[in-house]
Amino acid sequence: MTVTQATPERLIRIGEVARGAGVSVRAVRYYEQQGLLVAERSPSGQRLYRQDAVTLVRFFQQMFTAGLTSRTIAELLPCWDSGHTDAGQRAMLRAERERIQAKVDDLHAALDRLDEIIAITDTHP
């Protein structure tokens, strides 16, 4: 019988997370302070993150851009991790989606208006 040992996951430093996600190191620290991201510490005290931290930070950025708070994002994380939700979480997810869709609709309307103005000004220099 052969026993295979799982190779430990390579952890990455805070700078690698920041570069990979396109954010500042300060932003990564903020996400950790908000309880959105967990770091281990090296023997010398450096923050070390799992490889998926880059994907998570990109997700946080998208959600912040969409207007979600860090508290709401923290409520979403268990849904992401487990793939399961309860009725309250599903209601919150749907409400956030509707709110974001309304913003998208407003942006599309603004874009349409700008296109109209551009078309008019293109024909009248």
N, C-alpha and C positions, 0 to 999 in steps of 0.2 A: 504494500500500500504506500502510495506516495502522498506526502502532505505538502501542499503548496502554501507558501506564506503570501499573504497579500502585501504587495509593496505599498509602503506608506505613500499617501498622496503628497505630491510636492506642493509645499506652501509657497506663496509669493508675498513679497514685501509690499508695503503700502504704496510705494512709488510705481510699482508695476501695475497695481490695481488702478491707480489714478490714470496712468498713461493709457492703459488698455481701455478704460471707460471714457477717456477724454474729459476728465474732471481734475480738479486740484486735489492735492493731498489733504488740504483742509476740509474739502467736501467729504472725503472718505472718513476722516476723523469725526465729522459731524454725524454721518450716518451711523457710526459706531456709538456715539454719545446718545443718539436717539433710540438705540436698541435695534436698529434695522440690520446691522452687520456685526458679526462676531469675529474678533481677532484672537489668535493665540499669541503668546509672547516667546521670543527666542531667549536663550540664556542671557543674552546681553540686553534684553528688554525691547527689542524691535517688534513691531506688530507684524504678524504673519497671517495671511488669509488663504482660504481655500481657493482653488482655481475658479470656481463659479462666482466668486466675489465680483469679477468684472461684469458678468451678465446681470447680477443683482444690482450693481450700481447703475448700469444702463437702464434697467427697469425703474429704479428709483427716480432717475432723471426724467424719464418719460412721464411717470406719474406726477412728479412735481410740476412739470411743464403743463400737464393737463389740469392742474389746480388741486390735486389731492394734498392733504396734509400728511406729515410724518406719522401722525397717530392713525390715520386711515390706512396708510401704506402698511403700518405694523399689523393692522387687523387683516390685511390681505395676505400677508406672508404665510400664515398657516395654511391658507387655501392653496397657495402656490406649492408649498412643500408637500402637503398630503394629497392634493387633488380632490379633497372633499370639502363640502360646506354644509352649514346648517341653514335653516330657513332665514334667519336674521342676516347671515353673511351673504346669502344669495340676494336678498332684498337690497342690501347695501351695494353689492356689485352692480345690480341692475340700475339702481338710482344713480350711481356714479357714471355708468355707461350713458344713461339718458342725458345727464348733465353735460357730459363731454360731447355727445352727439349734437346737442343744441348749440354748443360753441362751434363745432365744425360747420353746422348749417349756417350760422351767422358769418363765419369766415368765408364760406362759399358765396354767400350773398354779397359780401364786401368785395370779393374777388371779381364777381360778375360786374359790379358797378365800376370797378377800376378798369375792367376790360372795355366797358362801354365808353368811358372817358378817353381811354387810349385810342379806341377806334375813331371817335369823333375828332380828337386832336391830330390823328394821323392824316385825316382828310382835309384839315384846315391848319396848315402850318403857321 
